[in-house]
Structures are given as structure tokens and as C-alpha cells.
């Protein structure tokens, strides 16, 4: 089975990381002013404290240059009339019902535009962890066009979901489907809580961005990424290290500082098994490229160090993080898209992704 026909859509808005961090500090100060009824002088002092904390904890502009988002509030930069981050009225921002409505509107519009004039796939897998509405945007697309397409939802796995989605596509292809489309709609910008000032949350809020991408899995083809092995493992005693749960004001993430170390503890054995499943010696890692989910700079650094990889082997992952930020499950397909366009034929591409569980997912491809 080959992955092919990658097509990414930029979110409606985009902001530089430097400007984003300024907005983040201001949003936290506005939320605190509302929560604690701060005087103008107290609010000014709190803004300065938040700016210093953001500078210390957040992902810096030299690691992420810009991030896309679908919430107009961030683009406007003010607070009056905001739909999601109306912080002068609600310190947490809007409730989950409002955020879900915005998610549905953006996703429905995305499916309309992404499939304008296209032929129907046999199967369509919709991947997301940042919003749920039923019928989904994928189902509404199929219903409007009276397509015979089957829709499958691969929801709430987080950053590693692209690999299980490929596994689902491989199963559908094995039962006769000639074209399985996978579409990711991750709107991470809907899920900030500016009233939560913990450093852990500032890290999360400075990393995540929105990502929209689709691609096709076909049984045979002349060009693309040929799937040759899959592997998945849940790391023991790690359930509390990363969580992504539905809360009163959007989705809420918790992220332990030792996630990179926990991943590193199992990674070498995991990669050996991934290559064994492809009947390849692990020594082939030396001439492979790596599509690592760029959860953050420390994740890429940890994988590179543990597997003793050269800079060039993880360059595509660093470039996607720099250009887009962490787009949850949509990030790895952006890396695949770059490698599909640039890697020489015959190149082995090892994909690694991580998420709640802690779950480690791997896929090995060969560029065709």
C-alpha cells in the first residue's frame, strides 16, 4: 500500500511565534484581571511577570517561526467581541459548547473546499482529537454529494494518530478498497485556558497549532511512500505522563517533564522491532530518513540522541516544527509530504510518533 496525493490546507489565520508569545502573555494577564479584579497597575505588573514566564518556558521563535490558527480572536489581538477568548467576561474563555460549534464550522468548510470537484474515495478516515460533532464534517460531505463512500472516525488518540489511521487504511485496502483517503482536522488553537498560568500549560500553549491535511492510501501506484512495516507499544507505568481530556472549557492537556526520557527508555528496542518486522537489520537506520513527530524540540533531540542519528536524518521534522508548530496528528503527515517530495526513490523512511498512553507508534516506508 502506498501513501500518495498529499494536500495540506493552511489555516485561515497565521501568526509569527514572536507575536503569538506576546498575545499569550497578554491573554493570561487579561484572564487574571477578570478573575481577580485587578487594578490597571496590578494588571500591568502581572503582564510583565507573565511575559518573563513565557520567555522562560515557551518554545522560542528560533524553534517555531509561525503557527496557523482558526480562531479569529487571536488575529484580532483585542478582547472586545471575541467569540472564544472573550476574556473580559470569562477568564477561562468560552465553554466547550462554543468551541465545539466553531470546530464544526471550520471542519465542515474544510471538507467542502478540500473535496471541491474531486472524485469520491471508497473510504474516508477522519482523524482528529480537537473537536467532535456528529454527524461529522466527513459524513456531511458524503451525504451532500450522495457518495457511496464509507466514513470511519479515528478520534482522540492525539499526536500519534496518523500511524493507526494508516493501519486502518491498510486493512481497508486489504479488503478491496482502491482508494482510502485520510483527512486530519486538528484545531488546537480552540483549547487554550488563559486562566491557567502554570509553566506546563505555557509550554503546551506555545507549541500547538492548527493543521489540515489529506492524503490517499492506494493498493498500488507509481509514486508515493510504500508501507512495509508497522509497530505500536504502550509504555508501562506511564499513563499519567500525558493526558488529553474533555473539560468545561475545551480540551485540557497535562504533560510531564520527563516524557522525552520515558520515550527514550524504550525507543531503541522499539526501532529494532520495527525493522525486524520489515525483515531488515537495524543497521539500516544509518541510511534511513526519519519522520519523527515533532512534539517539541526536546522530542526530536531525544530521538536523535538515542538512535545516534545525523542532523540530516531528522531535518524534515525540524523544518515542519519550525514552519508550523505541533499540529497534533496532522504534523506527521506534513513531514511525510515533505519527504515524499524530496527523498530519492528507494529511501527508507522510519516514522515515529508519540502520544497519551504513553503510546509509541512506528511505521516504516520506502519511497517509490
C-alpha positions in Angstrom: 0.0 0.0 0.0 1.2 3.5 -0.9 0.5 6.9 0.7 0.2 9.5 -2.1 -1.5 12.7 -3.1 -0.7 14.7 0.0 -2.5 18.0 0.1 -2.3 20.4 3.0 -4.5 23.4 3.6 -3.3 26.4 5.5 -5.4 27.5 8.5 -7.4 30.7 7.9 -5.0 32.8 10.1 -1.3 32.7 10.8 0.8 34.5 13.3 4.6 34.7 14.0 5.7 32.9 17.1 7.1 36.1 18.5 3.7 37.8 18.1 2.0 34.7 19.4 4.0 34.7 22.7 3.1 38.4 23.2 -0.6 37.6 22.7 -0.2 34.6 25.1 1.2 36.8 27.9 -1.5 39.4 27.3 -4.2 36.8 27.3 -3.1 35.4 30.6 -3.0 38.9 32.1 -6.4 39.7 30.8 -7.8 36.5 32.3 -6.2 37.2 35.6 -7.5 40.7 35.6 -11.1 39.3 35.1 -10.7 36.5 37.7 -9.1 38.7 40.4 -10.5 42.1 39.6 -7.0 43.6 39.2 -6.4 47.3 39.1 -4.7 48.7 36.0 -1.4 48.9 37.9 -1.8 45.4 39.1 -2.7 44.2 35.6 0.4 45.9 34.2 2.7 44.3 36.7 1.1 40.9 36.1 1.6 41.3 32.4 5.3 41.8 32.9 5.5 38.8 35.1 3.7 36.6 32.5 6.0 37.9 29.7 9.0 36.9 31.7 7.5 33.5 32.5 6.5 32.9 28.8 10.0 33.9 27.7 11.5 31.3 30.1 9.0 28.4 29.5 7.6 28.8 26.0 9.0 27.4 22.7 11.2 30.2 21.3 10.8 31.7 17.8 14.1 30.2 16.7 12.4 26.7 17.0 9.0 27.7 15.8 8.7 30.6 13.3 5.0 30.8 12.9 1.8 29.0 13.7 -1.6 28.7 12.0 -4.9 29.1 13.8 -8.6 29.1 13.0 -9.7 31.4 15.8 -10.3 34.9 14.6 -9.8 36.2 18.2 -6.1 35.7 18.1 -5.8 37.5 14.8 -7.7 40.5 16.1 -5.5 40.8 19.2 -8.1 42.5 21.3 -10.7 41.3 23.7 -14.0 43.0 22.9 -16.4 40.9 20.9 -14.2 37.8 20.9 -16.0 34.5 20.3 -13.8 32.0 22.1 -11.4 34.2 24.1 -13.8 36.8 25.4 -11.6 37.1 28.5 -13.1 40.3 29.9 -16.3 38.3 30.6 -14.9 34.8 31.0 -11.4 34.2 32.4 -11.3 30.7 31.1 -12.6 31.6 27.7 -15.8 30.3 26.2 -17.2 26.9 27.2 -16.8 23.6 25.4 -20.2 24.1 23.5 -19.0 27.3 21.8 -15.6 25.8 21.0 -17.3 22.7 19.5 -19.6 24.8 17.3 -16.6 26.7 16.0 -14.8 23.4 15.4 -17.7 22.1 13.4 -18.0 25.3 11.3 -14.3 25.2 10.4 -14.2 21.5 9.6 -17.3 21.5 7.5 -15.9 24.3 5.4 -12.6 22.5 5.1 -14.2 19.3 3.7 -16.2 21.3 1.2 -13.1 23.1 -0.1 -10.7 20.1 0.1 -13.0 17.9 -2.0 -14.4 20.5 -4.4 -14.5 18.8 -7.8 -12.9 15.6 -6.6 -14.0 12.0 -7.2 -15.2 10.1 -4.2 -12.9 7.8 -2.4 -14.0 4.3 -1.5 -13.3 5.1 2.2 -12.7 8.2 4.1 -10.9 8.2 7.5 -11.4 11.4 9.6 -8.7 11.9 12.2 -8.9 14.5 15.0 -8.6 14.9 18.7 -9.6 18.6 18.9 -13.4 18.5 18.4 -16.3 16.2 17.9 -19.7 16.8 16.2 -21.9 14.1 14.9 -22.6 13.9 12.0 -19.0 14.8 11.3 -17.8 17.0 8.5 -16.7 13.9 6.7 -20.2 12.4 7.0 -21.9 15.6 5.9 -19.6 15.8 2.8 -20.5 12.3 1.7 -24.2 12.9 2.4 -24.3 16.1 0.4 -22.7 14.5 -2.7 -24.6 11.3 -2.4 -21.3 9.4 -2.5 -21.1 5.6 -1.7 -18.0 6.4 0.4 -17.7 4.7 3.8 -16.6 7.0 6.7 -14.5 5.9 9.6 -13.7 8.1 12.6 -10.2 7.8 14.2 -10.6 10.1 17.2 -8.9 11.2 20.4 -5.6 9.5 20.0 -3.6 12.7 19.9 -0.3 13.2 18.2 0.3 9.6 17.2 -3.0 9.1 15.4 -1.6 9.2 11.9 0.0 5.8 12.3 -3.1 4.0 13.5 -5.0 5.7 10.7 -2.6 4.2 8.2 -3.1 0.8 9.9 -6.9 1.2 9.4 -6.3 2.2 5.8 -4.1 -0.9 5.2 -6.9 -3.1 6.5 -9.5 -1.4 4.2 -7.1 -1.7 1.2 -6.6 -5.4 2.0 -10.4 -6.0 1.8 -10.7 -4.4 -1.6 -10.8 -0.6 -1.2 -9.0 1.0 -4.1 -8.7 4.4 -2.6 -8.7 5.2 1.1 -8.5 8.9 2.0 -7.2 10.1 5.4 -8.1 13.6 6.4 -6.8 15.3 9.6 -8.5 18.3 11.1 -6.7 19.5 14.2 -7.7 22.9 15.6 -5.5 23.1 18.7 -6.0 26.9 18.9 -9.5 26.2 20.3 -8.2 24.8 23.5 -6.3 27.4 25.4 -7.3 28.3 29.0 -5.6 31.6 29.7 -6.6 31.5 33.4 -4.2 28.5 34.0 -0.8 30.1 34.5 1.3 27.0 35.3 4.6 26.7 33.3 3.5 23.3 32.0 0.5 25.0 30.3 2.6 27.8 28.9 4.8 25.1 27.2 1.7 23.4 25.7 0.1 26.7 24.6 3.3 27.8 22.9 3.7 24.6 20.9 0.4 23.6 19.4 -1.1 25.0 16.2 -3.8 24.1 13.7 -3.3 21.6 10.9 -5.4 20.5 8.0 -4.2 17.8 5.6 -5.4 14.9 3.5 -3.8 12.1 1.5 -4.7 8.8 -0.1 -3.8 5.2 0.5 -3.9 3.1 -2.6 -3.0 -0.6 -3.1 -0.6 0.0 -6.0 0.9 3.1 -7.6 4.0 4.5 -9.3 4.9 7.2 -6.7 4.5 7.6 -3.0 5.5 6.1 0.3 5.1 2.3 0.3 4.2 0.9 3.7 6.4 -2.1 4.7 6.0 -2.4 8.5 4.0 -1.1 11.5 4.6 -1.4 15.2 2.9 0.1 18.3 3.6 -0.1 22.0 2.2 1.4 25.2 5.0 2.3 27.7 4.4 0.6 31.1 3.5 2.8 34.1 3.3 6.0 32.0 -0.5 6.7 32.0 -0.1 9.9 34.0 2.7 11.4 31.8 0.4 12.8 29.2 -3.3 13.3 29.2 -5.8 14.9 26.8 -9.3 15.1 28.3 -12.6 17.0 27.6 -13.0 19.7 30.1 -15.5 22.5 30.8 -13.5 25.0 28.6 -12.2 22.8 25.8 -9.7 20.0 25.8 -7.2 20.0 28.6 -3.6 18.6 28.4 -1.3 17.6 31.1 2.3 16.9 30.1 5.1 15.6 32.4 8.6 17.0 32.0 10.1 13.5 31.7 8.1 12.4 28.6 11.3 12.6 26.4 13.2 10.4 28.9 10.3 7.9 29.1 10.2 7.6 25.3 14.0 7.2 25.1 13.9 4.3 27.6 12.0 2.1 25.1 12.9 3.7 21.8 16.0 1.6 20.7 14.3 -1.7 21.3 11.1 -0.4 19.6 13.0 0.6 16.5 14.9 -2.8 16.4 11.5 -4.5 16.4 10.1 -2.1 13.7 12.9 -3.0 11.3 12.7 -6.7 12.2 9.0 -6.7 11.1 10.2 -5.4 7.7 12.9 -8.2 7.7 15.6 -5.6 7.8 18.6 -5.3 10.0 18.5 -2.4 12.4 21.8 -1.2 10.9 19.7 0.1 8.0 18.8 3.1 10.3 22.1 4.6 9.2 20.8 5.0 5.6 17.2 5.8 6.6 15.5 9.2 6.9 13.4 9.7 10.0 9.9 11.2 10.1 9.7 12.0 13.8 6.6 13.6 15.2 8.0 17.0 16.4 6.1 17.2 19.6 8.7 19.8 20.6 12.4 20.4 20.1 13.3 18.1 23.1 11.4 15.2 21.5 13.4 15.5 18.3 16.6 16.0 20.2 15.9 12.9 22.3 15.2 10.6 19.4 18.3 11.9 17.5 20.5 11.3 20.5 19.0 7.9 21.5 19.2 6.5 17.9 22.5 8.3 17.1 21.1 10.0 14.0 22.7 12.6 11.9 21.2 16.1 11.6 20.1 15.4 8.0 18.1 12.3 9.1 15.7 14.4 11.2 15.9 17.6 9.2 12.3 17.3 7.8 10.8 17.0 11.3 12.7 20.1 12.5 11.6 22.0 9.4 7.9 21.2 9.9 8.1 22.2 13.6 9.8 25.5 12.6 7.3 26.3 9.9 4.1 25.1 11.5 4.5 24.2 15.2 3.0 21.0 16.7 -0.3 20.3 14.8 -1.1 17.1 16.8 -2.0 14.2 14.5 -1.7 16.4 11.3 2.1 17.0 12.0 3.5 13.7 10.9 1.6 13.8 7.6 3.2 17.2 6.9 6.6 15.5 7.4 5.6 12.6 5.1 4.5 15.2 2.5 8.0 16.8 2.5 9.8 13.5 2.3 7.5 12.3 -0.5 8.5 15.4 -2.4 12.3 15.3 -1.7 13.5 11.9 -0.8 15.2 9.8 -3.5 13.5 6.7 -4.7 14.4 3.7 -2.6 15.0 5.7 0.6 13.8 4.0 3.8 11.7 6.4 5.9 11.1 5.4 9.5 8.2 7.2 11.2 7.9 7.6 14.9 5.1 9.3 16.8 4.1 9.5 20.5 1.0 10.4 22.5 -1.1 9.6 25.5 -0.7 6.2 26.9 2.3 6.8 26.6 1.9 5.3 23.2 4.8 4.9 20.8 3.9 4.2 17.2 6.1 3.4 14.3 5.8 2.9 10.5 8.5 2.0 8.0 8.1 3.2 4.4 10.1 3.0 1.2 10.0 5.9 -1.2 8.7 4.9 -4.6 
